[in-house]
Amino acid sequence: MIELPAFVGEALGGEPKDPKLFERALTHGSHGRETYERLEFLGDRVLGLVVARWLYERFPNEPEGKMSRRYNALVARETCADVGRVLDIPRFIRLGKQAREDHANLSDNVVGDVTEAMLGAIYLDSGIDRAEVFVRTHWAPFLDGQKRAPVHPKSALQEIAADKKIGVPLYETIARFGPHHAPRFRVKVSLGRHGEAEAEGDSKQEAETAAAAALLEKFQ
């Protein structure tokens, strides 16, 4: 049996009813059949529900569009990965030999997914109230740091392109590399003769976001 992170007991207010849930939540596909993937699927939905309710209560006068931007930033894989690193989750992820040598436990994809899987395990073990306390505790610094509703780089780039009447940003995946369990993507975004930028990420979405942010800097 693995050593469970200390935050699990704190989140549950005691020992877990089913420790195997948390063992599974920390198990990468390279390690064995009982992996975190199903729990990550569940935890992603729990996180979405908790964050949506939290924002609805926290910002009673804010329109849906601004709440959606806050929501997207809070449930993003990068944010989940940041939460996981604060909790020291990478140290506990169970990996196969090759994935461990490739440091898969350091990627945003894996750390973010495992963080959501742990949330799914907390929900199954102790219910929605405990899951909500966990989210509001560990995502609070990210919400408190939002002085205003964040604008996603891809949305911001599209708005600038529309304002300047210079077309629509086009995204192209120009490379995929790295091991199968921890791929990296390189994406180019272009606005015709008005500029282009390239960036990498652990997913196409992450690479597109980074490329959009890089091109935005050229317009500022």
Secondary structure, DSSP 4 states (H G I P E B T S, - for coil): -PPPPHHHHHHHTSS-S-HHHHHHHTB-TTT-SS-SHHHHHHHHHHHHHHHHHHHHHH-TT--HHHHHHHHHHHHSHHHHHHHHHHTTGGGG-B--HHHHHTTGGGSHHHHHHHHHHHHHHHHHHH-HHHHHHHHHHHSHHHHHT-SSPPPPHHHHHHHHHHHHT----EEEEEEEES-TTS-EEEEEEE-GGG-EEEEEESSHHHHHHHHHHHHHHHH-
